[in-house]
Amino acid sequence: MTQNQLYDALLDALYATFGRHPGFRVAHAKGVLVQGTFVASPEAKRLSRAPHFQGGVVPVVLRFSNFSGIPSTVDGDPTASPHGLAIRFTLPDGKTTDIVSHSFNGFPVATPEEFLSFLRGIAAAGGDQANPAQLGAFLSSHPRAKAFIEAAKPAPQSYASLEYYGVNAFVLVNQSNQRRAVRYRIEPLIREQSPDVREIEGWEPDHLRTELKRRLLKGPVKLRLIAQLAAPGDSVTDGSEPWPETNEEVNLGLFTLSTLIPEADQDRLQQALDFNPARLSDGIEDSGDPMIMARQRIYERAVARRSK
């Protein structure tokens, strides 16, 4: 199988998992766009020469989303987790760079080939002719994928109260060409306990979107961007392997979210925006993780398909 055939097969497997829903993303179909700004910390400038890490005010658009590729999934459904957060920075020269993250520390698999087997197992386990044995066989030989499937993923009080993890490692490069491998983490400034079952049962289908809109009407929402630094022995090419929580971390800066994108523009912009972790600026380099290129190619194909 060529690389292009592999990426086509991966997108087909995602559609087999969630079905086809014209106009929506194949995964994380249901989401909401928020606009705001990012201001980098002084520490960020010492780690990277990237334009958005130099301390100026940088416009951002963030997309909070549910995991499922089915747009009608209600916010309290377990398949809405892990939640996603994609971030678009608009740089001073008009170019853009993105971060893609989700609310689980790690990814089920390390390679595109493993991801294809994982997705095919999930697709085979559902439908009218379910074959759970295929998924079971895969999980028995891939403990991190099994841990991902079995991990508790509780619904949050708010999109803004979750912690989000960048799955892939990247290399930050400063003005002296010093390089440090990092993984991004986005943390809320206010922590909130997960709602209980009774509370979730009373939610409306789009509770998290409504809650975020109400929260922003009361004032800005702030999130902190953190860089977790790789330590000796940490894999920078395997996103399924979380790094130790004891690793050094650097505060890269603060997001200040002001308003939801107007409702009249939400659908159009969600169609147009193609968040892509491989869209990098000077001062940020690919770590060699094969899933970075896979994500880029899958996203490009998905955008083309959903626009037809």
C-alpha positions in Angstrom: 0.0 0.0 0.0 1.4 3.4 -1.0 1.3 6.4 1.4 -1.5 8.0 -0.6 -3.5 4.7 -0.5 -2.9 4.5 3.2 -4.3 8.1 3.8 -7.3 7.3 1.5 -7.9 4.1 3.5 -7.7 6.0 6.8 -10.3 8.5 5.7 -12.6 5.7 4.4 -12.2 3.9 7.8 -13.3 7.1 9.6 -16.4 7.3 7.4 -17.0 3.6 8.1 -16.8 4.3 11.8 -19.1 7.4 12.0 -21.0 7.3 8.7 -21.3 10.1 6.1 -22.8 13.4 7.2 -22.4 15.9 4.3 -21.0 19.3 5.3 -19.6 18.0 8.6 -16.2 16.9 9.7 -15.6 13.1 9.6 -14.6 13.3 13.3 -15.3 16.0 15.8 -18.3 16.9 13.7 -20.1 19.0 16.3 -18.2 22.1 17.4 -18.3 25.8 18.2 -15.9 28.6 17.1 -14.7 31.3 19.5 -12.5 34.3 18.8 -10.0 36.0 21.0 -6.3 36.8 21.4 -3.0 35.2 22.5 -0.1 36.9 24.2 3.1 35.0 24.7 5.1 35.0 27.9 8.7 36.1 28.1 9.7 32.4 28.5 8.1 31.6 25.1 10.5 33.9 23.3 13.5 32.2 24.8 12.2 28.8 23.5 11.1 29.7 20.0 11.5 32.5 17.4 8.0 31.7 16.1 6.2 35.0 15.4 3.3 34.3 17.8 5.7 33.6 20.7 7.3 37.0 20.7 4.9 38.8 23.0 2.6 40.7 20.7 -1.2 40.4 20.6 -2.0 37.6 18.2 -5.6 37.1 16.9 -6.9 33.5 17.5 -9.9 31.4 16.6 -10.5 28.3 18.7 -12.8 25.4 17.9 -14.1 23.4 20.8 -15.7 20.1 19.7 -17.1 16.7 20.7 -15.2 13.6 19.6 -18.0 11.9 17.7 -18.3 12.2 13.9 -22.0 12.2 14.2 -23.3 15.8 14.4 -26.5 14.9 16.2 -24.6 13.4 19.2 -25.9 15.1 22.3 -23.3 16.7 24.6 -23.9 14.4 27.5 -23.3 11.2 25.4 -20.2 9.3 26.3 -19.1 9.3 22.7 -18.8 13.1 22.9 -15.5 12.5 24.8 -12.6 13.1 24.5 -13.3 16.7 23.5 -11.3 18.5 21.0 -9.7 22.0 20.9 -8.2 23.3 17.7 -6.4 26.7 17.6 -5.7 29.0 14.6 -3.1 31.8 15.2 -3.1 34.6 12.6 0.5 35.8 12.4 1.6 39.4 11.7 2.4 38.6 8.0 -1.1 37.2 7.5 0.0 33.6 7.5 -1.5 31.1 10.0 -0.3 28.3 12.2 -2.4 25.7 14.1 -2.5 23.6 17.2 -4.7 20.5 17.4 -5.4 18.9 20.8 -7.9 16.8 22.7 -8.9 16.1 26.3 -7.0 12.9 26.7 -3.2 12.6 27.4 -2.0 10.5 24.5 -3.3 8.8 21.4 -4.4 5.2 20.9 -1.6 4.3 18.5 1.8 5.4 17.3 1.6 5.0 13.5 -0.8 5.5 10.6 -0.8 1.8 9.9 -1.8 1.0 13.5 -4.4 3.7 13.3 -6.0 2.1 10.2 -6.2 -1.3 12.0 -7.7 0.4 15.1 -10.3 2.2 13.0 -11.2 -0.9 11.0 -11.6 -2.8 14.3 -14.0 -0.2 15.6 -16.0 -0.1 12.4 -16.2 -3.9 12.4 -17.5 -4.0 16.0 -20.5 -1.9 15.1 -23.2 -2.1 12.4 -25.7 -4.8 11.6 -23.0 -7.5 11.2 -20.9 -6.7 14.2 -17.6 -8.5 14.6 -16.1 -7.5 18.0 -13.4 -10.2 17.7 -11.4 -8.0 15.2 -11.2 -5.1 17.6 -10.6 -7.4 20.6 -7.6 -9.0 18.8 -6.2 -5.5 18.0 -6.6 -4.3 21.6 -5.0 -7.4 23.1 -1.8 -6.6 21.3 -2.0 -2.8 21.7 -2.3 -2.0 25.4 -2.3 1.8 24.9 -5.2 1.6 22.5 -7.0 -0.6 25.1 -6.3 2.0 27.8 -7.7 4.7 25.5 -10.9 2.8 24.9 -11.4 1.9 28.6 -10.4 5.1 30.2 -13.1 7.2 31.9 -13.9 10.3 29.8 -16.4 12.2 31.9 -18.4 15.0 30.5 -17.1 18.5 31.5 -19.0 21.3 33.1 -17.7 23.5 30.2 -15.5 23.3 27.2 -13.5 26.0 29.0 -12.9 23.9 32.1 -11.1 21.0 30.4 -7.4 20.4 30.0 -6.4 19.6 26.5 -3.2 17.8 25.2 -1.4 18.2 22.0 -0.9 14.6 20.8 2.2 15.1 18.7 5.6 16.5 19.7 7.1 19.4 17.9 10.6 21.0 18.0 10.8 24.7 19.1 13.8 26.6 17.7 15.0 29.9 19.2 17.0 32.8 17.7 20.2 30.9 18.6 19.0 27.8 16.8 18.7 25.9 20.1 16.1 23.1 19.7 13.8 21.7 22.4 11.2 19.0 21.7 7.9 19.8 23.4 4.3 18.8 23.6 1.6 21.4 24.0 -0.9 21.4 26.9 -3.8 23.9 27.2 -5.0 24.3 30.8 -8.0 26.2 32.2 -7.4 28.9 34.8 -10.5 27.7 36.7 -10.9 24.0 37.5 -14.4 22.6 37.8 -15.6 19.2 38.9 -17.4 17.0 36.3 -21.2 17.1 36.5 -23.0 14.1 38.0 -25.3 11.8 36.1 -28.5 13.5 37.1 -27.2 16.9 36.0 -26.2 15.5 32.6 -29.6 14.0 32.2 -31.1 17.5 32.4 -28.9 18.9 29.7 -30.2 20.1 26.4 -28.5 18.5 23.3 -26.2 21.5 22.8 -25.6 22.3 26.4 -21.8 22.9 26.1 -22.2 25.5 23.3 -25.0 27.3 25.2 -22.9 27.2 28.5 -19.9 28.7 26.8 -22.0 31.5 25.2 -23.4 32.3 28.6 -20.0 32.2 30.2 -18.5 34.6 27.7 -21.3 37.0 28.2 -20.1 37.4 31.8 -16.6 38.1 30.8 -13.5 36.7 28.9 -12.5 33.1 29.3 -8.7 32.6 29.8 -6.6 29.5 29.0 -2.9 29.0 29.5 -0.7 27.4 26.8 2.0 25.2 28.3 5.0 23.5 26.7 5.9 20.1 28.3 9.6 19.6 27.6 11.0 16.2 26.5 13.3 14.6 28.9 16.1 12.1 28.0 14.5 8.9 26.9 11.1 10.4 26.0 9.9 9.4 22.6 9.1 12.3 20.3 7.8 10.2 17.5 5.2 8.1 19.4 2.1 10.1 20.4 0.6 7.1 22.2 3.3 7.3 24.9 2.5 10.1 27.4 5.5 11.8 28.9 6.0 11.8 32.7 4.1 14.5 34.5 7.3 15.3 36.3 8.8 16.7 33.1 9.8 20.4 33.1 7.0 22.7 31.8 7.2 26.2 30.4 4.3 28.7 30.4 4.1 29.9 26.7 1.3 32.4 27.2 -2.3 33.2 27.7 -5.4 32.9 25.5 -8.2 35.5 26.2 -11.4 34.4 24.6 -13.9 37.1 24.1 -17.0 36.0 22.1 -18.5 33.2 20.0 -18.2 33.7 16.3 -21.7 35.1 15.3 -24.2 32.3 14.8 -24.8 33.5 11.2 -21.2 32.7 10.4 -20.6 29.6 12.4 -21.6 27.0 9.8 -19.8 28.7 6.9 -16.6 29.2 8.9 -16.6 25.7 10.3 -16.8 24.4 6.7 -13.9 26.6 5.6 -11.5 26.3 8.5 -9.1 23.4 8.1 -7.1 23.2 11.3 -3.9 21.3 10.6 -1.0 20.4 13.0 1.5 20.3 10.2 0.8 24.0 9.3 4.0 25.3 11.1 5.7 28.7 11.3 9.4 29.4 11.4 10.6 28.5 14.9 8.5 25.3 15.0 9.6 22.1 13.4 8.1 18.6 12.7 9.5 16.1 15.3 9.4 13.2 12.9 6.2 11.7 14.4 4.6 10.0 11.4 1.1 10.9 12.6 1.7 14.6 11.9 1.9 14.0 8.2 -0.9 11.5 8.4 -3.1 14.0 10.1 -2.3 16.6 7.4 -3.1 14.3 4.5 -6.3 13.0 6.1 -7.5 16.5 6.9 -6.8 17.7 3.4 -8.8 14.8 1.9 -11.6 15.3 4.4 -11.9 19.0 3.5 -12.1 18.1 -0.1 -14.8 15.4 0.5 -17.0 17.5 2.8 -17.0 20.4 0.3 -18.5 18.2 -2.4 
